[in-house]
Amino acid sequence: MNAYIFKHSQHFNLILIISFEKPYIYIYIYIYIYIYIYIYIYIYMEHFWENLLSSWFHRHLMQSVWTYIRLLFVFPFFVLDSVRLYRSSFK
C-alpha cells in the first residue's frame, strides 16, 4: 500500500491510498469524488450569483459560461494526475 498526500491549498490535504493489486479502483473513486465536489461547488456558486444578480440576465449568463469553462479547464488536470499515479503504482 502506498499513501499519497496532495496539498491543494493551505487548509486542505487529500490523502489517497493506492493498492498495488487493483490501483484502478482507487483512481476511479478519486476521479468520481473530484467530479462530484467541483460540480457541487460550481452549481452552488451559480445559484448564489443567480439570486444575487437576478435583475441582470447577462451577468447570470456569463456566470454560467464561466462555470463550465472552469470545469473544462480543471477536470483534465485531475484526470492526468490520476493517470500519473496509476502508472507510478507499478514502478
Kinemage of the C-alpha trace (Angstrom):
@kinemage 1
@onewidth
@group {chain A} dominant
@subgroup {mainchain}
@vectorlist {calphas} color= white
{ca met a 1} P 0.000 0.000 0.000
{ca asn a 2} L 1.188 3.497 -0.837
{ca ala a 3} L -0.190 6.711 0.632
{ca tyr a 4} L -0.033 9.881 -1.415
{ca ile a 5} L -0.634 13.262 0.210
{ca phe a 6} L -1.688 16.082 -2.103
{ca lys a 7} L -1.553 19.640 -0.799
{ca his a 8} L -4.191 21.508 -2.802
{ca ser a 9} L -4.346 24.588 -0.614
{ca gln a 10} L -3.195 25.909 2.734
{ca his a 11} L -6.046 24.282 4.671
{ca phe a 12} L -6.841 21.184 2.628
{ca asn a 13} L -4.865 17.976 2.210
{ca leu a 14} L -6.037 14.905 0.358
{ca ile a 15} L -4.662 11.510 1.273
{ca leu a 16} L -5.075 8.912 -1.449
{ca ile a 17} L -4.203 5.288 -0.725
{ca ile a 18} L -3.438 3.105 -3.735
{ca ser a 19} L -3.190 -0.671 -3.600
{ca phe a 20} L -0.714 -2.457 -5.843
{ca glu a 21} L -3.237 -5.204 -6.580
{ca lys a 22} L -6.058 -3.110 -8.049
{ca pro a 23} L -4.994 0.548 -8.198
{ca tyr a 24} L -7.540 1.468 -10.893
{ca ile a 25} L -10.417 1.111 -8.403
{ca tyr a 26} L -8.937 3.864 -6.251
{ca ile a 27} L -8.291 6.012 -9.316
{ca tyr a 28} L -11.954 5.787 -10.331
{ca ile a 29} L -13.067 6.686 -6.807
{ca tyr a 30} L -10.605 9.603 -6.788
{ca ile a 31} L -11.897 10.971 -10.111
{ca tyr a 32} L -15.536 10.487 -9.100
{ca ile a 33} L -15.102 12.330 -5.795
{ca tyr a 34} L -13.475 15.303 -7.529
{ca ile a 35} L -16.145 15.470 -10.214
{ca tyr a 36} L -18.809 15.480 -7.512
{ca ile a 37} L -17.064 18.115 -5.372
{ca tyr a 38} L -16.390 20.512 -8.258
{ca ile a 39} L -19.851 20.208 -9.761
{ca tyr a 40} L -21.437 20.773 -6.338
{ca ile a 41} L -19.292 23.828 -5.613
{ca tyr a 42} L -19.841 25.443 -9.007
{ca ile a 43} L -23.573 24.755 -9.097
{ca tyr a 44} L -23.905 26.259 -5.610
{ca met a 45} L -21.944 29.329 -6.690
{ca glu a 46} L -24.045 29.630 -9.824
{ca his a 47} L -27.247 29.708 -7.782
{ca phe a 48} L -25.666 32.205 -5.427
{ca trp a 49} L -24.890 34.572 -8.296
{ca glu a 50} L -28.282 33.930 -9.854
{ca asn a 51} L -30.045 35.106 -6.700
{ca leu a 52} L -27.674 37.998 -6.155
{ca leu a 53} L -27.801 39.319 -9.731
{ca ser a 54} L -31.269 38.191 -10.776
{ca ser a 55} L -32.077 41.548 -12.376
{ca trp a 56} L -29.075 41.308 -14.726
{ca phe a 57} L -29.683 38.402 -17.065
{ca his a 58} L -26.453 38.860 -19.000
{ca arg a 59} L -24.419 38.576 -15.798
{ca his a 60} L -26.159 35.337 -14.906
{ca leu a 61} L -25.465 34.046 -18.407
{ca met a 62} L -21.792 34.979 -18.194
{ca gln a 63} L -21.529 33.329 -14.786
{ca ser a 64} L -22.939 30.106 -16.241
{ca val a 65} L -20.500 30.176 -19.149
{ca trp a 66} L -17.584 30.864 -16.799
{ca thr a 67} L -18.671 27.944 -14.600
{ca tyr a 68} L -18.488 25.446 -17.434
{ca ile a 69} L -15.202 26.894 -18.703
{ca arg a 70} L -13.670 26.380 -15.248
{ca leu a 71} L -14.947 22.808 -15.156
{ca leu a 72} L -13.431 22.086 -18.572
{ca phe a 73} L -10.056 23.504 -17.568
{ca val a 74} L -9.823 21.979 -14.092
{ca phe a 75} L -11.096 18.452 -14.687
{ca pro a 76} L -8.329 17.288 -17.111
{ca phe a 77} L -5.647 18.089 -14.533
{ca phe a 78} L -7.191 15.634 -12.083
{ca val a 79} L -7.522 13.005 -14.796
{ca leu a 80} L -3.871 13.414 -15.764
{ca asp a 81} L -2.838 13.304 -12.120
{ca ser a 82} L -4.790 10.071 -11.680
{ca val a 83} L -3.162 8.514 -14.730
{ca arg a 84} L 0.268 9.526 -13.429
{ca leu a 85} L -0.469 7.881 -10.081
{ca tyr a 86} L -1.787 4.783 -11.817
{ca arg a 87} L 1.420 4.414 -13.816
{ca ser a 88} L 3.693 5.145 -10.854
{ca ser a 89} L 1.963 2.477 -8.759
{ca phe a 90} L 3.509 -0.231 -10.970
{ca lys a 91} L 7.092 1.010 -10.572
